[in-house]
Amino acid sequence: MDLLEVGKIVNTHGLRGDVKVVAWTDYPEVFEDIETVYIKKKNEYEKLDITNIKYQKNNLIVKFAQIKDINEAEKYKNFVLYCERANLGELPEGVYYIADLIGSKIVTEDGESIGTVIDVFNTGSNDIYEVKREEKKNMLIPVIDDVVRKIDIENKTITVSLMDGLEDL
């Protein structure tokens, strides 16, 4: 199975076993098209079947067939939810899964190696790549058109044009 992290169970909701989920996707509506997610217990994945979804502020309230009441729901708090990549559908052009970006080599347009993407986070206006460099402190690269020139998921390479000042960070 090719699994991607899609969210996390952060709390219980009500007495009937519903749980509050923080979606780790840009489009929480994707959960409406997912029938099954998985959680990892020790080294095994446990399947959870989604039977209902409601929206509450920035969270989802999810009902799983396997969780019957609040006592069972308590046991699932803080578990990360995984979904099979094939069930997530096609991404719009220019949108990538973070899992596909992690480990990518960052190179300049001249072919100079800068480092490796170790994290991606969102500032609200744009994403930021955290890049691990050898014998230097990590570098933060803004994901904007002027900087990120090409993303090659297949070859795990991201070509960038570093603006003045970025090289010194």
C-alpha positions as CSV (number, residue, x, y, z in Angstrom):
1,M,0.0,0.0,0.0
2,D,1.2,3.5,-0.9
3,L,-0.1,5.5,2.1
4,L,0.0,9.2,2.7
5,E,-0.8,11.1,5.9
6,V,-4.0,13.0,5.6
7,G,-4.9,14.1,9.1
8,K,-4.9,13.4,12.8
9,I,-7.6,12.5,15.3
10,V,-7.3,15.2,18.0
11,N,-10.3,14.6,20.2
12,T,-13.6,12.9,20.7
13,H,-16.9,14.6,19.8
14,G,-20.1,13.6,21.5
15,L,-21.1,10.3,23.1
16,R,-21.6,8.2,19.9
17,G,-18.0,7.7,19.0
18,D,-17.5,10.6,16.6
19,V,-13.9,12.0,16.5
20,K,-12.5,15.5,15.7
21,V,-10.0,15.3,12.9
22,V,-7.5,18.0,11.8
23,A,-7.1,17.5,8.0
24,W,-3.6,17.8,6.7
25,T,-4.7,18.5,3.2
26,D,-5.3,21.7,1.3
27,Y,-8.8,20.5,0.5
28,P,-10.5,18.8,3.5
29,E,-13.4,18.0,1.2
30,V,-11.2,15.1,-0.1
31,F,-12.4,13.2,2.9
32,E,-15.9,13.1,1.3
33,D,-14.5,10.9,-1.4
34,I,-12.5,8.6,0.9
35,E,-14.3,5.5,2.2
36,T,-11.4,4.1,4.2
37,V,-8.4,5.4,6.2
38,Y,-5.8,3.6,8.3
39,I,-4.1,4.3,11.6
40,K,-0.8,2.7,12.6
41,K,-0.8,0.7,15.8
42,K,2.7,-0.6,16.7
43,N,3.8,-1.9,13.2
44,E,0.4,-2.7,11.8
45,Y,-2.2,-0.7,10.1
46,E,-5.8,-0.8,11.3
47,K,-8.5,0.0,8.8
48,L,-11.2,2.5,9.7
49,D,-14.3,2.9,7.5
50,I,-15.7,6.4,7.3
51,T,-19.5,6.5,7.6
52,N,-20.1,10.2,8.0
53,I,-18.4,13.6,7.9
54,K,-19.4,17.0,9.2
55,Y,-17.5,20.2,9.2
56,Q,-16.8,22.2,12.4
57,K,-14.8,25.4,12.0
58,N,-11.4,24.2,10.6
59,N,-11.9,20.6,11.7
60,L,-13.8,17.6,10.5
61,I,-16.1,15.5,12.7
62,V,-15.8,12.0,11.5
63,K,-17.8,8.9,12.3
64,F,-16.0,5.6,11.8
65,A,-17.9,2.3,11.6
66,Q,-15.5,0.6,14.0
67,I,-15.9,3.2,16.8
68,K,-19.2,2.8,18.6
69,D,-19.0,5.2,21.6
70,I,-17.0,7.8,23.4
71,N,-15.0,5.2,25.4
72,E,-13.7,3.6,22.2
73,A,-13.1,7.0,20.6
74,E,-10.8,8.0,23.5
75,K,-8.4,5.2,22.4
76,Y,-8.0,6.8,19.0
77,K,-6.9,10.2,20.1
78,N,-3.6,11.5,18.6
79,F,-3.5,8.8,15.9
80,V,-2.4,10.0,12.5
81,L,-4.7,9.0,9.6
82,Y,-3.3,7.5,6.4
83,C,-5.1,7.1,3.1
84,E,-4.1,5.1,0.0
85,R,-2.7,7.5,-2.6
86,A,-4.9,5.9,-5.3
87,N,-8.0,7.0,-3.3
88,L,-7.0,10.6,-3.2
89,G,-7.6,11.3,-6.9
90,E,-5.5,13.5,-9.2
91,L,-4.0,16.7,-7.9
92,P,-4.3,19.9,-9.9
93,E,-1.3,20.9,-11.9
94,G,1.4,22.5,-9.8
95,V,0.1,20.9,-6.6
96,Y,2.2,18.2,-4.9
97,Y,2.1,15.9,-2.0
98,I,4.5,16.9,0.7
99,A,5.7,13.3,0.9
100,D,6.8,13.5,-2.7
101,L,8.8,16.7,-2.1
102,I,10.6,15.5,1.0
103,G,14.0,14.1,0.0
104,S,14.1,16.1,-3.2
105,K,17.5,17.6,-4.2
106,I,17.5,21.4,-4.5
107,V,19.7,22.6,-7.4
108,T,20.3,26.0,-8.9
109,E,19.6,26.7,-12.6
110,D,23.4,26.4,-13.1
111,G,23.2,22.8,-11.6
112,E,24.8,23.7,-8.3
113,S,23.6,21.4,-5.5
114,I,22.2,23.3,-2.5
115,G,20.8,20.5,-0.3
116,T,17.8,18.3,0.3
117,V,14.2,19.2,1.3
118,I,13.5,17.9,4.8
119,D,10.3,19.7,5.5
120,V,7.5,21.8,3.9
121,F,5.4,24.2,5.8
122,N,2.8,26.8,5.0
123,T,3.0,30.4,6.0
124,G,-0.5,31.3,4.8
125,S,0.7,33.2,1.7
126,N,3.0,30.4,0.4
127,D,4.8,27.3,1.3
128,I,8.4,27.2,2.5
129,Y,10.9,24.4,1.8
130,E,13.3,23.7,4.7
131,V,16.5,22.6,3.0
132,K,19.3,20.6,4.8
133,R,22.7,21.7,3.6
134,E,26.1,20.0,4.3
135,E,28.1,21.8,7.0
136,K,25.8,24.8,7.0
137,K,22.6,25.6,8.9
138,N,19.3,24.7,7.2
139,M,18.0,27.1,4.6
140,L,14.4,28.2,4.1
141,I,13.3,28.7,0.5
142,P,10.0,30.4,-0.3
143,V,7.9,28.5,-2.8
144,I,7.1,31.4,-5.2
145,D,7.4,31.5,-9.0
146,D,10.5,33.8,-8.9
147,V,12.4,31.3,-6.8
148,V,11.1,27.8,-7.6
149,R,11.6,27.3,-11.3
150,K,10.9,23.6,-11.9
151,I,9.7,20.7,-9.8
152,D,10.6,17.2,-11.2
153,I,8.8,14.7,-8.9
154,E,10.0,11.7,-10.9
155,N,13.7,12.6,-10.5
156,K,13.2,14.2,-7.0
157,T,14.8,17.4,-8.2
158,I,13.7,21.0,-7.6
159,T,15.4,23.7,-9.6
160,V,15.6,27.2,-8.0
161,S,16.8,30.6,-8.8
162,L,18.1,32.1,-5.5
163,M,17.3,35.8,-5.1
164,D,19.9,38.1,-3.7
165,G,20.1,37.6,0.1
166,L,18.8,34.0,0.1
167,E,22.2,32.5,-0.5
168,D,23.5,34.1,2.7
169,L,20.9,32.6,5.0
